[in-house]
Amino acid sequence: METLLALPAVSFGDERHDVADLVLAGLLTGEWQALEDVVARGLGLEAARSGQVDAGEVESALEAFRYERRLIAAADLRGWLSERDLRLADLEGVLRRQLLRARFDGVRCPAAAAPLAGTVMRAEAMCAGTLRRLAGELCAWHAGGDWLTQRTIAESSDWSPTADPAEVQDLVAAALADVASGLSVLGSAKLWPRAERLAALKACYAHFRAAAVTDGAVDARLAEHRLEWTVVTGSELSFEFEGAARETRLRVVHDGDTLAQVAEMVGIEPVRRELELGSAPAEIGPELLAARDGDLVGPWCEGGRWRVLQLAGRFEPEQARDGGFRARAREELLGELVERVSAGKAGILAVL
């Protein structure tokens, strides 16, 4: 990691941040510590159970990784790795550890005993997209600060961002103690002003989030998304073959059987399913929109299985009790505002 820290990573207006600032921001938010925990568990599993993931599984994961990033040709993958100063073995190690963590999720396993190697953290941070996310988050902090500055000028207010001294002190201490990040090479004298600036930006962003979007704007956005965010609920049966799903539909729609009766007859347990109209499979979208409680929808193919769904109810975003849709609308509005404020100011300077 140490060789990566000085690489220019993000610009916003006239201000620039290197990778060291990204890692420091990750320590401030907890994302970097979370990555280290995940990597340590993966290394522990790799040491104890590496034989439980074979080469074919890693190759399949590599293929999925390539297609997700449109690295179709071998030359595309080589270029992607070369731009990040990574080897194929580094990426395969990342994928192997991902497979092990997924396979043994919930299984207790000691984390890696040795300190995390900087080369491993570099590969994990790049392949998992952690550095890219931190770059985006830092740009958002700047955008929040810019928005607040403009509002302060417009309102003739004297508000200004300040960093919490205790937070700054804790951040510097965490950076000095974090061996895997390599930040300790900067020393306290160089880390302190960075930590103060980042903590102030984070405080700006928190203030921005609280002030920038009104409840009325959230209500209006919910109204805009009323149809596509409407959720239908019901009981679903899934089958390996299309014919079995179509037979189920005939029995329920034309013969008068209940879905529970069909499920008992074929020995399948119905599962509760929720579908959001805007993201439901395209082939059943119109049918879902017109269906009423008790209607059977489908069959359709999803995830390699043929499915039918008997509706039990639906609720619009405003009817949700957990506030999830309001939070979603607020995040959407904040994201759009950040994008507008950042236009022409934010830039990513490195391949992350």
C-alpha positions as CSV (number, residue, x, y, z in Angstrom):
1,M,0.0,0.0,0.0
2,E,2.8,2.4,0.8
3,T,3.8,2.9,-2.9
4,L,0.2,3.7,-3.7
5,L,-0.5,6.3,-1.0
6,A,1.2,9.2,-2.8
7,L,-0.8,8.7,-6.0
8,P,-3.0,11.6,-6.9
9,A,-6.6,10.3,-6.7
10,V,-9.3,13.0,-6.5
11,S,-9.6,16.6,-7.3
12,F,-12.5,19.0,-6.4
13,G,-12.0,22.5,-7.7
14,D,-8.5,23.5,-6.8
15,E,-8.0,20.9,-4.0
16,R,-6.4,17.6,-4.6
17,H,-6.3,14.4,-2.6
18,D,-4.0,11.4,-2.9
19,V,-4.7,7.8,-2.1
20,A,-3.5,8.4,1.5
21,D,-6.5,10.8,1.9
22,L,-8.9,8.1,0.6
23,V,-7.6,5.5,3.1
24,L,-7.7,8.1,5.9
25,A,-11.3,8.9,4.9
26,G,-12.0,5.2,5.1
27,L,-10.6,5.0,8.6
28,L,-12.8,8.0,9.5
29,T,-16.0,6.3,8.3
30,G,-15.1,2.8,9.3
31,E,-15.1,1.4,5.8
32,W,-11.3,0.7,5.8
33,Q,-11.5,-1.1,9.1
34,A,-14.4,-3.2,7.7
35,L,-12.4,-4.1,4.6
36,E,-9.5,-5.2,6.8
37,D,-11.8,-7.4,8.9
38,V,-13.2,-9.0,5.8
39,V,-9.7,-9.5,4.3
40,A,-8.4,-11.0,7.6
41,R,-11.2,-13.5,7.7
42,G,-10.6,-14.4,4.1
43,L,-6.9,-15.0,4.8
44,G,-7.8,-17.1,7.8
45,L,-10.1,-19.2,5.7
46,E,-7.5,-19.4,3.0
47,A,-5.0,-20.8,5.4
48,A,-7.4,-23.3,7.0
49,R,-9.6,-24.3,4.1
50,S,-8.0,-23.4,0.8
51,G,-8.5,-26.9,-0.6
52,Q,-12.3,-26.4,-0.3
53,V,-12.4,-24.1,-3.3
54,D,-11.1,-25.6,-6.5
55,A,-9.5,-24.0,-9.6
56,G,-12.6,-24.4,-11.6
57,E,-14.6,-22.3,-9.1
58,V,-12.0,-19.6,-9.1
59,E,-12.0,-19.6,-13.0
60,S,-15.8,-19.2,-13.0
61,A,-15.6,-16.3,-10.5
62,L,-12.9,-14.8,-12.7
63,E,-15.2,-15.1,-15.8
64,A,-18.0,-13.4,-13.9
65,F,-15.7,-10.6,-12.7
66,R,-14.5,-10.0,-16.3
67,Y,-18.0,-9.9,-17.8
68,E,-19.3,-7.6,-15.0
69,R,-16.5,-5.1,-16.0
70,R,-16.7,-5.8,-19.7
71,L,-13.2,-7.3,-19.8
72,I,-14.2,-9.7,-22.5
73,A,-10.9,-10.2,-24.3
74,A,-7.8,-11.5,-22.5
75,A,-6.0,-8.3,-23.5
76,D,-8.7,-6.3,-21.7
77,L,-8.1,-8.1,-18.5
78,R,-4.3,-7.8,-18.8
79,G,-4.8,-4.0,-19.4
80,W,-7.1,-3.7,-16.4
81,L,-4.6,-5.4,-14.1
82,S,-1.6,-3.5,-15.6
83,E,-3.3,-0.2,-15.0
84,R,-3.6,-1.1,-11.3
85,D,-0.1,-2.7,-11.0
86,L,-1.8,-6.0,-10.1
87,R,-1.0,-9.6,-11.2
88,L,-3.5,-12.2,-12.2
89,A,-2.5,-14.1,-9.1
90,D,-3.5,-11.1,-7.0
91,L,-7.0,-11.1,-8.5
92,E,-7.4,-14.9,-8.2
93,G,-6.5,-14.6,-4.5
94,V,-9.2,-11.9,-4.0
95,L,-11.8,-14.1,-5.8
96,R,-10.7,-17.3,-3.9
97,R,-11.2,-15.5,-0.5
98,Q,-14.6,-14.2,-1.7
99,L,-15.7,-17.7,-2.4
100,L,-14.4,-19.0,0.9
101,R,-16.2,-16.3,2.8
102,A,-19.4,-17.0,1.0
103,R,-19.1,-20.8,1.5
104,F,-18.3,-20.6,5.2
105,D,-20.5,-17.6,6.1
106,G,-21.3,-17.9,9.7
107,V,-18.7,-20.5,10.4
108,R,-16.2,-19.4,13.0
109,C,-12.7,-19.3,11.8
110,P,-9.7,-17.5,13.2
111,A,-8.6,-14.4,11.3
112,A,-5.1,-14.3,9.8
113,A,-2.6,-14.5,12.5
114,A,0.1,-12.4,10.7
115,P,-0.4,-8.7,10.0
116,L,-2.2,-7.9,6.8
117,A,0.2,-7.5,3.9
118,G,0.1,-4.2,2.0
119,T,0.1,-6.0,-1.3
120,V,-3.0,-8.0,-0.3
121,M,-4.8,-4.9,0.9
122,R,-4.0,-3.1,-2.3
123,A,-5.4,-5.9,-4.4
124,E,-8.5,-6.2,-2.2
125,A,-9.2,-2.5,-2.1
126,M,-9.0,-2.1,-5.8
127,C,-10.8,-5.3,-6.9
128,A,-13.6,-4.7,-4.3
129,G,-14.0,-1.1,-5.5
130,T,-13.3,0.3,-2.0
131,L,-10.9,3.0,-3.2
132,R,-13.4,4.0,-5.9
133,R,-16.2,4.3,-3.4
134,L,-14.1,6.3,-1.1
135,A,-13.1,8.7,-3.9
136,G,-16.8,9.2,-4.7
137,E,-17.6,9.8,-1.0
138,L,-14.8,12.4,-0.7
139,C,-16.2,14.2,-3.7
140,A,-19.6,14.2,-2.1
141,W,-18.2,15.7,1.1
142,H,-16.7,18.5,-1.0
143,A,-20.0,19.0,-2.8
144,G,-21.8,19.3,0.5
145,G,-19.3,21.9,1.7
146,D,-19.7,23.9,-1.5
147,W,-23.5,23.8,-1.2
148,L,-23.3,25.0,2.4
149,T,-20.8,27.8,1.4
150,Q,-23.1,29.1,-1.2
151,R,-26.1,29.0,1.1
152,T,-24.1,30.7,3.8
153,I,-23.1,33.5,1.4
154,A,-26.7,33.9,0.2
155,E,-28.1,34.0,3.8
156,S,-25.2,36.2,5.1
157,S,-24.6,33.5,7.8
158,D,-21.3,33.1,9.6
159,W,-21.5,29.3,9.9
160,S,-18.3,27.5,9.0
161,P,-17.2,23.9,9.2
162,T,-15.1,22.8,12.1
163,A,-13.5,19.4,12.9
164,D,-14.1,17.7,16.2
165,P,-10.6,17.8,17.9
166,A,-11.3,14.4,19.6
167,E,-12.3,12.9,16.3
168,V,-9.1,14.2,14.7
169,Q,-7.0,12.8,17.5
170,D,-8.6,9.4,17.2
171,L,-8.2,9.4,13.5
172,V,-4.5,10.2,13.6
173,A,-4.0,7.5,16.3
174,A,-5.9,5.0,14.2
175,A,-3.8,5.8,11.1
176,L,-0.5,5.5,13.0
177,A,-1.6,2.1,14.4
178,D,-2.9,0.7,11.1
179,V,0.0,-1.3,9.7
180,A,-1.7,-2.6,6.7
181,S,-2.6,0.8,5.3
182,G,0.9,2.1,5.4
183,L,-0.3,5.5,6.7
184,S,2.1,5.4,9.6
185,V,5.0,6.3,7.3
186,L,3.5,9.8,7.0
187,G,4.0,10.4,10.7
188,S,1.8,12.4,13.0
189,A,3.0,15.8,11.7
190,K,1.7,15.1,8.2
191,L,-1.3,13.1,9.3
192,W,-2.7,15.8,11.6
193,P,-3.6,18.5,9.0
194,R,-5.0,15.8,6.6
195,A,-7.2,14.5,9.5
196,E,-8.4,18.0,10.4
197,R,-9.4,18.7,6.8
198,L,-11.2,15.4,6.3
199,A,-13.0,15.6,9.6
200,A,-14.2,19.1,8.7
201,L,-15.4,17.9,5.3
202,K,-17.2,15.1,6.9
203,A,-18.9,17.5,9.3
204,C,-19.9,19.7,6.3
205,Y,-21.5,16.7,4.6
206,A,-23.4,15.7,7.7
207,H,-24.8,19.3,7.9
208,F,-25.6,19.3,4.2
209,R,-27.5,16.0,4.5
210,A,-29.6,17.4,7.2
211,A,-30.3,20.8,5.6
212,A,-30.4,20.2,1.8
213,V,-33.6,18.2,1.3
214,T,-36.9,19.2,2.7
215,D,-39.7,16.9,3.7
216,G,-41.8,18.5,1.0
217,A,-39.3,17.5,-1.6
218,V,-39.3,13.9,-0.3
219,D,-43.1,13.8,-0.5
220,A,-42.9,15.0,-4.1
221,R,-40.4,12.4,-5.1
222,L,-42.4,9.7,-3.5
223,A,-45.4,10.8,-5.5
224,E,-43.3,10.7,-8.7
225,H,-42.3,7.1,-7.9
226,R,-45.7,5.9,-6.6
227,L,-46.2,3.4,-9.3
228,E,-42.8,2.0,-9.9
229,W,-42.0,1.8,-6.1
230,T,-45.3,0.0,-5.3
231,V,-44.6,-3.4,-3.8
232,V,-46.8,-6.5,-4.4
233,T,-46.6,-9.4,-2.0
234,G,-47.7,-13.0,-2.2
235,S,-46.9,-16.7,-2.2
236,E,-44.6,-18.1,-4.8
237,L,-43.9,-21.6,-6.1
238,S,-40.9,-22.3,-8.3
239,F,-40.3,-25.3,-10.6
240,E,-37.5,-26.7,-12.6
241,F,-39.7,-27.1,-15.7
242,E,-42.0,-24.7,-17.5
243,G,-44.7,-27.3,-17.9
244,A,-45.0,-27.8,-14.2
245,A,-45.5,-24.1,-13.6
246,R,-48.1,-23.9,-16.4
247,E,-49.9,-26.9,-15.0
248,T,-50.1,-25.1,-11.6
249,R,-51.6,-22.1,-13.3
250,L,-54.3,-24.3,-14.9
251,R,-55.2,-25.9,-11.6
252,V,-55.5,-22.6,-9.8
253,V,-57.1,-20.5,-12.5
254,H,-59.3,-23.0,-14.2
255,D,-59.8,-26.0,-11.8
256,G,-60.3,-23.9,-8.7
257,D,-57.5,-25.4,-6.6
258,T,-55.7,-23.2,-4.2
259,L,-52.0,-22.6,-4.5
260,A,-51.5,-24.2,-1.1
261,Q,-53.3,-27.4,-2.3
262,V,-51.1,-27.6,-5.4
263,A,-48.0,-27.0,-3.3
264,E,-49.0,-29.8,-0.9
265,M,-49.7,-32.2,-3.8
266,V,-46.3,-31.6,-5.4
267,G,-44.4,-31.4,-2.1
268,I,-43.1,-27.8,-2.5
269,E,-43.3,-25.2,0.3
270,P,-44.6,-21.8,-0.9
271,V,-42.3,-18.9,-0.1
272,R,-43.3,-15.3,0.6
273,R,-42.2,-13.0,-2.2
274,E,-42.2,-9.2,-2.6
275,L,-41.8,-7.6,-6.0
276,E,-41.4,-3.9,-6.8
277,L,-43.3,-3.0,-9.9
278,G,-40.5,-0.9,-11.4
279,S,-37.9,-3.7,-11.1
280,A,-40.1,-6.8,-11.6
281,P,-39.3,-9.1,-14.6
282,A,-40.4,-7.3,-17.8
283,E,-42.5,-10.2,-19.0
284,I,-44.9,-10.0,-16.0
285,G,-44.9,-6.3,-15.5
286,P,-48.3,-5.6,-17.1
287,E,-49.8,-8.6,-15.5
288,L,-48.6,-7.5,-12.0
289,L,-49.9,-4.0,-12.6
290,A,-53.4,-5.2,-13.4
291,A,-53.6,-8.1,-10.9
292,R,-55.7,-8.0,-7.8
293,D,-55.4,-9.8,-4.5
294,G,-55.8,-13.5,-5.0
295,D,-54.9,-13.4,-8.7
296,L,-52.2,-15.7,-10.0
297,V,-49.3,-14.2,-12.0
298,G,-47.0,-16.1,-14.2
299,P,-45.4,-18.3,-15.1
300,W,-42.1,-16.6,-15.8
301,C,-38.5,-17.7,-15.7
302,E,-36.1,-16.1,-13.2
303,G,-32.9,-17.5,-11.8
304,G,-33.2,-20.6,-13.9
305,R,-36.5,-21.6,-12.4
306,W,-40.1,-21.2,-13.5
307,R,-42.3,-19.3,-11.1
308,V,-45.9,-18.4,-10.3
309,L,-47.0,-15.9,-7.7
310,Q,-50.4,-15.6,-6.0
311,L,-50.9,-12.0,-4.9
312,A,-51.8,-11.3,-1.2
313,G,-51.6,-7.5,-1.2
314,R,-49.8,-4.4,-2.4
315,F,-48.6,-1.2,-0.8
316,E,-47.5,2.1,-2.2
317,P,-44.4,3.9,-1.0
318,E,-46.3,6.3,1.3
319,Q,-47.9,3.3,3.1
320,A,-44.6,1.8,4.1
321,R,-44.2,1.8,7.9
322,D,-40.5,1.4,8.2
323,G,-39.6,4.7,6.5
324,G,-37.4,2.9,3.9
325,F,-39.0,4.6,0.9
326,R,-38.7,8.0,2.5
327,A,-35.0,7.3,3.1
328,R,-34.6,6.1,-0.5
329,A,-36.3,9.2,-1.9
330,R,-34.1,11.4,0.3
331,E,-30.9,9.6,-0.9
332,E,-32.0,9.9,-4.5
333,L,-32.5,13.7,-4.1
334,L,-29.2,14.1,-2.2
335,G,-27.4,12.2,-4.9
336,E,-28.8,14.4,-7.7
337,L,-27.9,17.5,-5.7
338,V,-24.3,16.3,-5.2
339,E,-24.1,15.5,-8.9
340,R,-25.2,19.0,-9.8
341,V,-22.9,20.7,-7.4
342,S,-19.9,18.5,-8.5
343,A,-20.4,19.2,-12.2
344,G,-17.2,20.6,-13.6
345,K,-15.5,20.5,-10.3
346,A,-14.9,16.9,-9.3
347,G,-12.4,14.6,-11.0
348,I,-10.9,11.2,-10.5
349,L,-7.2,11.4,-11.2
350,A,-6.1,7.8,-10.9
351,V,-7.2,4.3,-12.0
352,L,-8.7,2.9,-8.8
